[in-house]
Amino acid sequence: MSNLNTVREDFQQWLSSWLESYLPIAPDLAFDLIGLLWIAAVALTLHVFLHRFVHRLLARLAQASSPLVHRILLANSFFRRISFVLQGVIVQVQALHWFKEDSPTLWRLLDVISEQWILLYALLAFFSLLDAIQSNVLRSMSQQLLPWRGLFQTIKLIASVLVGLLAISSLMGQSPLILLSGLGALSAVMLLVFKDPLLGLVAGIQLSANRMLSVGDWLEMPKYGADGDVIDIALTTVKVRNWDKTITTVPTYALISDSFKNWRGMTESGGRRIKRSVLLEINSIQFLEDEMFSHLKDAELLGAYLERKQHEIERANSARTSNLSLRLNGRRLTNVGTFRGYLVSYLKQHPNIRQDMTLMVRQLEPTAKGLPLEVYAFTTTTNWNEYEDIQSDIFDHIFAVLPEFKLRAHEAPTGYDIRSLAESVKLH
């Protein structure tokens, strides 16, 4: 330091004598101008060197070696922002040696500006590093269960607050601890301002800890109009791409306070449920006549069923002493019961129906629209297109075989039916 002061004094004396001979400028002012020009020249030279040569060299090395982390850091401008931090440090160090002793006001100005510059680009570089880590983490599908995006946003928020405190303390020339001690009085305001991020952080932790939701899940939340795949879980919002390709944004904390349906269990099970009814006209339900019995007995899916039922009915009726010629007495087969047995056999041999999951055909409570006969089964695929094809094929077959059992599907009369009936009445 003493050698540097000696050099400065010698330079000032030479500059003073030179200016007295050629320019009418005060030596102190001339010294400050030359110092500023020197600092600007060094900063500009360093900027060109770092951004034109070093950055390009790093890019070439990254492409040659193909390390994933290096490419991600370059894509997120990490090295570029670190270069700006280094430039700020160089400016601050030069200002210290040039102006602290002879121009403390100018030194203080440059010191504050360079500190703000360093804090800003250090924060941006830290953001780039977090973005790089986040990009690397999110490439692994096994890590999608955790709300990484929300956690990284929380870290960014905390870092921004801390850097803001350091920047304000630098401008005030006070210790950051003084500002931190005064935050107690502002805690209520801070909680109000950061209410949504705090609620989102807590909700994100609960969602990940309980494995309630992750990116890629099928989310259904009618209250918010959300019905589709989760594409992003952030600190304060969850984005859902609906099936009509629109995007619905749901507050993260709403997933804790409100109920929602996650279809992940269906996907993981490997089977998707069919739960649909066909409405039968009650007037078409009747006992199974001998002629129909003989006709249906030749059906491949009904032969064993009818034989078994016939033996059960004969065994039950043989123990009765009542007059079996009366249909009210004894047990008898019905066309709807036989049809239900046929559907069970049909589903059990269907190649696209899971046999290890619930499979049944049941009657529901009759209504004014007829008797609901419900098919309850699971397909062997969860793909939406394939599921709809399988379900449609099954019900196509159901409607097609109804006449074989002398059953009719319920259909409300249309305007055409009423006009036909009116014309028929007129003709008679």
Buried (B, 14 or more C-beta within 10 A) or exposed (E): EEEEEEEBEEEBEEBBEEBEEEEEEEBEEBBBEEBBEEBEEBBEEBBEEBBEEBBEEBBEEBEEEEEEEBBBBBEBBBBBBBBBBBBBBBBBEBBBBBBBBBBEEBBBEBBBBBBBBBBBBBBBBBBBBBBBBBBBBBEEEEEBBBBBBBBBBBBBBEBEEBBEBBBEBBEEEEEBEEBEEEEEEEEEEEEEEBEBBBBBBEBBBBBBEEEBBBBEBBBEBEEBEBBBBBEBBBBBBBBBBBEEEEEBEBBBBBBBEEEBEBBBEBBEEBBBBBEBBBBBBBEBBBEBEEEBBEBBBEBEBBEEBBEEBEEEBEEEBEEEEEEBEEEEEBEBBEBBBBBBBBBBBBBEEBEBBBEEBEBEBEBEEEEEEBBBBBBBBBBBBBEEEBBEBBBEEBBEEBEEBBEBBBBBBBEEEEEEEEEEEEEEEEEE
